[in-house]
Amino acid sequence: MEEHLIKCNECREKLSYIRNYMEENDEREQIELDYLKKIRIKTRIKSVLIAIGIIGILKRRSKFAAPSFGLLV
């Protein structure tokens, strides 16, 4: 096959096109994965902050909160 590519300009151009296409596609996929990773991290942070906020609100409004004994301030 390599010998054929040395001799055949048309096949060499097609192979070059395929390789370039694959490289561009890999770069696009990496950008998409990085973007999705950022979204996942931001969503996780927001979820944790919301949970902490809800716990704080419930703790302040609870009339029958268990004594903390200095463990939870």
C-alpha positions in Angstrom: 0.0 0.0 0.0 2.8 2.4 0.9 4.4 1.8 -2.5 1.2 2.5 -4.2 0.8 5.8 -2.3 4.3 6.8 -3.4 3.3 6.3 -7.0 -0.3 7.4 -7.0 -0.9 11.1 -6.5 -4.7 10.8 -6.4 -4.7 8.2 -3.6 -2.1 10.2 -1.7 -4.3 13.3 -1.8 -7.3 11.3 -0.6 -5.3 9.9 2.3 -4.2 13.4 3.2 -7.7 14.6 3.1 -8.9 11.8 5.3 -6.1 12.4 7.9 -6.8 16.1 8.0 -10.5 15.5 8.4 -9.9 13.0 11.3 -7.5 15.5 13.1 -10.1 18.3 12.8 -12.8 16.0 14.0 -10.7 15.0 17.0 -10.1 18.6 17.9 -13.8 19.4 17.7 -14.7 16.5 19.9 -12.1 17.6 22.5 -13.5 21.1 22.6 -17.0 19.7 23.1 -15.8 17.4 25.9 -14.1 20.2 27.6 -17.2 22.3 27.4 -19.4 19.5 28.8 -16.9 19.0 31.6 -17.1 22.7 32.6 -20.9 22.5 32.6 -20.9 19.3 34.8 -18.5 21.0 37.3 -20.6 24.2 37.5 -23.8 22.2 37.9 -22.2 20.1 40.7 -21.1 23.3 42.5 -24.5 24.9 42.2 -26.2 21.7 43.5 -23.9 21.6 46.6 -24.4 25.3 47.3 -28.2 24.9 47.0 -28.1 21.9 49.3 -26.0 23.9 51.9 -28.5 26.8 51.6 -31.5 24.5 52.2 -29.8 22.8 55.2 -29.0 26.3 56.6 -32.6 27.5 56.2 -34.0 24.3 57.7 -31.6 24.5 60.6 -32.6 28.1 61.4 -36.3 27.4 61.1 -36.4 24.2 63.0 -37.9 24.5 66.4 -37.0 21.0 67.4 -33.3 20.9 66.3 -31.2 18.4 68.1 -28.6 19.9 70.5 -25.3 20.4 68.7 -23.0 19.9 71.7 -20.6 22.2 70.0 -20.1 19.8 67.0 -22.0 21.9 64.5 -21.6 25.6 64.7 
